[in-house]
Amino acid sequence: MSKLIDVEKEGVEIKKSACYFCHQNCGVLAYVKDGKVLQIEGDPEFPTNQGGLCCRGNVALQHLDHPTRINYPLKRVGKRGEGKWEQIPWDQAIREIGDRLLQIRTDHGAEAVATAGGTQRTDDWARRRFMNLFGSPNGFHNSHLCWIPTFMVETAIYGWCPFELDMGNSRCLVLWGQNPGAAGMPEMHHITEFQKKGMKVVVIDPRYSETAAKADLWLPLRPGSDLALALSWIHVIIYEGLYDVEFVNNCCEGFGELAEHVEPFSPEWAAPLTWLTPEQIRQGAYMYALNKPGNIQWGTSVDQIGKPAGSTMHARAILRAITGNLDVPGSDLLTGPSPDFITDEEMEANEWLPEEQKQKQIGADRFKLVTWPGYSRIAEETRKVWGKAPTAEWMCEAHPPSVFRSILTGKPYQVKALLVSATNPINSYGETKLVLDALKAVDFMVTCEYWMTPTAALSDYVLPIAGALERPTITSSYGCSDFLLASQRAIAPMYERRNDYNFWRDLGLATGQADKWPWETVEDAYFHRIAPLGYDVGTYDEFVERYRFHFPEREYAKYQRQGFATPSGKVELVSSVLKDLGYPSLPPYIGPTENEIDHPELAKDFPLVLTTGGGFMPYHHSEHFQIRDLRFLRHEPYMDINPTTAAELDIKDGDWVWIETKRGRIKQKANLTPGIHPRVVFTQRGWWYPERDIRDPDLAGALESNANILTSTADEDCDPYSGAWANRGLLCRVYKHDAELKEAH
Amino acid sequence: MARYAMVLDTRRCVGCHSCTVACKVHNELPVDMIYNCVTTVGPTGVYPDLHMTHLPLLCMHCATSPCVDTCPTCASQQREDGVVFVDDKKCVGCQACIMACPYGARVMNHETGAVQKCDFCKDRVDAGLNPHCVNTCHQKARIFGDLDDETSEVHRLVHGEKAVRLLEELNTEPHAFYIY
């Protein structure tokens, strides 16, 4: 029977909470009585989800008190990974961890302490604040794979990242490697509504995805060949006279040089590289350039193609500029940072990190864009125009694969301690074998988690963290938007769980930062941040209950008033900032990280093209495999393969198969589908099996179906601008799981 | 008296299964029970010329409901507003209704021994709320309402769009309408 909650009943409170299982942070109403959440539902008044909740949002209660959640601080008593733990009080855990970190700082320097984060599930300005005050520049996320390089390239070109899509006034939306139909449901809803009103939808995706199936034009390109497509679109738009002459003349620098640069990149040139026809390429360019105003929606795919990533982002940024689709009604808007509330960056205490420590940031010598050299350069420009800088946590980080290598090689120095928060690097970072070796080798590891993940299992301490309904949330696009959405906690954290904010604050207090953490609770800190907005509220919770959002009045074409936040004040098609950092000032053509043209020998052994990653319902990254009410939908990992290719390999639907790159192999089940090119395979990401033995060496099957065993983080495969590694556009082979056994007998 | 119905807009559905999960958690169903699965047809065709449709399913709340007619204990009942439901206490688990239902909409609850099914979240409907599967759908692909109310969206859609019913030839008069 459906459960009916009587909201009129005495003692039932409605809390305005948020879902925390992806970045959309959908509004949730939680019905609470006596400190217990009775029921949740989507908040119909929340502007993004309007009452909707996806699979993940619906299991908030199953997540909240799941029998395998970590509820108390745990200290390792057996060998690493042996699964023997002692439950200890928080104060003891913080004291012991703090003492150990201070000892490491004394013996090896503050830079020997690194932190690993995951996707946005935390208040990472607090993590950054701790690290800055502690003196280490070596915080990182796998944000290199998710928007951050895009943000920084675009900010180098036109002074901020135009992530705010004014779709309500748009006539064309290009979804570039994004599948909101499986990964961002509120966005998909808005796309559906605007498409009904005439907005064209172009989907660029090797797969016939949930979103591609609804598109006006689907461009199924070879994985990793996005750059050839972007360059040929620029060619078409310039040489067929489709560019915005007025905007280019008044607002852009370097158009002539650009025109010369893209002259060779015709659709006929791009066709064999992208596996599209010249006609398909032209159709896409026409649809975007002729249906104005329009949007290009960012997707993670370009961040994940490795070697050509930075150049592709530059080319894509140029497309917006030459069509004039920047900051005008219906286009991609440059919100800038909020001038009104205190941003994440202003909470990070970046000014407290000494210059000499900044210079020790691992990876900054090779990958300059999202480390201190590039960040400082770009922040200098944004401060001049916007008065503020992008968030440094995310936009200015150590290079994760280089940190893992430093643990193993001691170069440039050895990282001795790793603090892990809201991530499971064994499944989520590139080249699992490298990560696993590093996690086993590091002297000291602490993990803040909801679950005993394969990574947590290898830690010295595991700390229980408060989840979605137990914590407040401010949503402001990684601290880079001029608006914010605010949600409150439905209940106090259960058991001995604490907010991640309190972990960093407590650790700060234990390591001599007492005078730098005036806010006892995260609500105190949030209130400090919103107070300058001037609402007549006395607490953060009151703001949530009475207002919940802050959307400043939208001002279009701000560049007419203040220019663009670049050295010239214009859109720099030819980028002086990239040039200053030692990168090409115009986007050069670079082939996919591994490809049949540049690497014919490799292609003989590994004839298929692999794409990993890509969100799929009902999971998110490496999460939720333990939640029964989701797992029943997809209980095993599946890879997509075209039936023609499968027939050649004697693979039937549902067979277990090996997928192998030169770095290793994994097994997933074959899903035969015509929705993928015969030469391409797609593997699901994130898989581990929480129902199995979590102890080393099985680690809950974390090495069995984990797509990151296939990915590459070698320096030469990384994007030279940002160091983003390669998850897509790699070469692989596929064979039946029992094929080699037959051969062996 | 109202006559409740649901419209399923397959042009909007993306096959995300949110309705299935919402139904499951709110109705606290055991792991092997689903009231409202989403079936995906396709992709069909040859790459890259393809088509894919998602079909959200549920109890059709037929006006002439074979499950109600078949039930020997009168556990399966239909309200005047069209909602077909099972009175758990009267159900002896004979499963005759499962055999009779042409839509596979009924499932045995092995924990309680009773047959169960979608009841349009009738307690919520009586309180003026929508069923959980409707509320949770981001895509607004499930639309619920009173078919007899000429101002309702379901009325407008059923009469204004090309709405079809599944297995209409069986003359059970299902009250789930599909738009494609």
Interface residues (C-beta under 8 A of the other chain):
Chain A: M1 S2 K3 L4 Q39 E41 G42 P44 N49 G51 G52 L53 C54 C55 G57 N58 V59 L61 Q62 G181 A182 M185 P186 M188 H189 T192 Y208 E210 T211 A213 K214 W218 P220 M617 P618 R628 D629 L630 F632 L633 N642 T673 P674 G675 I676 H677 P678
Chain B: R12 V14 G15 C16 H17 S18 T20 V21 A22 K24 V25 H26 N27 E28 V31 G42 P43 T44 G45 V46 Y47 P48 L50 H51 M52 D88 D119 C121 K122 D123 R124 A127 P131 H132 N135 T136 C137 H138 Q139 K140
